[in-house]
Amino acid sequence: MKTIQLITLFGLCLAFQFCSNAAYSQSKDFLMGKYDYTKDTSFVKVPTQFARSNVYLKKETYQAFLRMRAAAFQSGIDLNIISGTRSFNDQRSKWESKWFASEFAPIKDSQQKVLKLLRWWSMPGTSRHHWGTDLDLNNMKPAYYQTTAGKKLYNWLLNNAPKFGFQQPFCANRTSGYQEEKWHWSYVPLSRNYLKAYIKQVSYADINGFKGAQNAKDLALISNWVLGVNPRCK
């Protein structure tokens, strides 16, 4: 009887932990990257044999990536992760470094500067990289995908990544959002749910704390950029 009670109690603890993790992953702080993924037990640090240093992903995303990587290797393709999870602060650092960069510093109108930045960079609190589901692979330069190696990589991903749960959120032929990113892939069994939760919970009042944040509402950032993704990612 005691053994049965212990097993039951253990099962209830696991169920509670699972529900708690699931609930946290739907929280506004999580969705906006306002947490420490390096201390979150639902994340894993990717070994440097598969990625650059200090890349973290949700455990489910990482396991799916490993399966996809093994399949790609059979076709002579070596998949490596350039970028994974980013916190709000990580994204703010990237965003504001671009804000003050020589390329954009001369632009005095805040909204025009934001529009230029939004071609390639997400505002902090709005990036899919906050969720541990999205990763950038191999090469982040568009010109690379015009080379023989780049075409081989992208064609393989188009034909095979969906088999492992990955979709390209910023594909061609969308009517709004970021430029096409052939290197950016999202683990949709998780990210679809996070996107739905984001739309329900996050408002423009929540998007603040960085340069240009005041322009988010006027630009309909949530409708045009957060939701401006491949329909297969929704």
Secondary structure, 3 states (H helix, E strand, C coil): CHHHHHHHHHHHHHHHHHHHHHHHCCCHHHHCCCCCHHHCCCEEECCCCCECCCCEEEHHHHHHHHHHHHHHHHCCCCCCEEECCCCHHHHHHHHHHHHCCCCCCCCCCHHHHHHHHCCCCCCCCCCHHHHCCEEEECCCCHHHHHCHHHHHHHHHHHHHHHHHCEECCCCCCCCCCCCCCCCEEEEHHHHHHHHHHHHHHCCHHHCCCCCCHHHCCCCCHHHHHHCCCCHHHC
